[in-house]
Amino acid sequence: MQADLVFVHAARATLAIVFLVAAWQKMRELDVFEAALANYRLLPEALVALTARALPAFELATGLALVIAPGSALGGLAALALLLLVTGAVVINLLRGRRDVGCGCGGIEDEQMVSWALVARNIALLMLALVALAPPVTRDLVWLDYLSVAGSAVAGYGIYLVSSQLIANAPRLGRLRTST
């Protein structure tokens, strides 16, 4: 199914922001991310440090590929693969009954624990990756299209941040309800 070029570019730009910021946050506090990755208990201990360095590098490459026109389809595939990988790790821990695992997302999500809400947020990002992969209907772009892409990307990232903060706040709200 084809999608309008503006939708495809907006999806790619939104995902690029998500992945570039995530990579920067993980690289900035690599030791914190490494500890979070180890706490998932999915990798042999010998691979945790290597994976903790490779994953942000792959996020950075994915974010860049999403905004570089010739590599944007590759970026969409990489985004899909990354999202499936990290969502799978969350689901495995939830199915094991391990809800005390920090997501390792970085930034405001540092306090965020794995949850089904996190899985739902990632499914929304997976759908965005599918839009980013859709073959675009080719047409000439006008100035309003560029403005629409930029506005959509900023709004999309804002929605991502708000949903992440709500997910991070959910356990605190639960504790408040039980203490009253």
C-alpha positions, 0 to 999 in steps of 0.5 A, a space after each residue: 500500500 502506498 502512502 503520501 510522501 508527507 506521511 512517510 517523511 513525517 514518520 521517518 523524521 519522528 522515528 529519527 528524533 526518537 532514535 537519535 535522542 535515545 542513542 545520545 542518552 545511552 551513550 552519555 550514561 553508558 554505565 547506567 545503560 549497561 546495568 539496565 541491559 544486564 538487569 534484563 537477564 537475556 544476554 550472557 554476562 560476557 556480551 552485556 558490555 559489547 551490546 551496551 555499546 553496539 545498541 546505541 551505535 545502531 540507534 544512531 545509525 538508524 536515526 541518521 539513515 532515516 533522514 538521509 534520503 537514499 538510506 531512508 528505507 534502510 533506516 525504516 527496516 533498521 527501526 523496525 528491527 530495533 523496535 521488535 528487538 527491544 519490545 521482545 526483551 520487554 515482553 519476555 521479562 513481563 512474561 517471566 513476571 519480572 516487572 522490576 526491570 528498568 526499561 533502560 530507555 534513557 532520559 525521562 524514561 530512566 525511572 520507567 519500569 517494563 510494563 504492558 503500557 511500554 509494549 503498547 507505546 512501542 507497538 505504536 512506534 512499530 506502526 510508525 516504522 511501517 508507515 516509514 517503510 511504505 512506498 510513497 506516492 511521488 509528487 512535488 513537495 511544496 513549502 506547506 508539505 515541509 512545514 507539515 513534516 516538521 510540525 508532525 515530527 515535533 508533535 510526534 516526538 512530543 506525544 512519545 515524550 508525554 506517553 513515556 512520562 505517563 508510563 513512568 508515573 503510573 507506579 507512583 500513582 498506584 502507590 499514592 492510591 494505596 496510601 490513601 
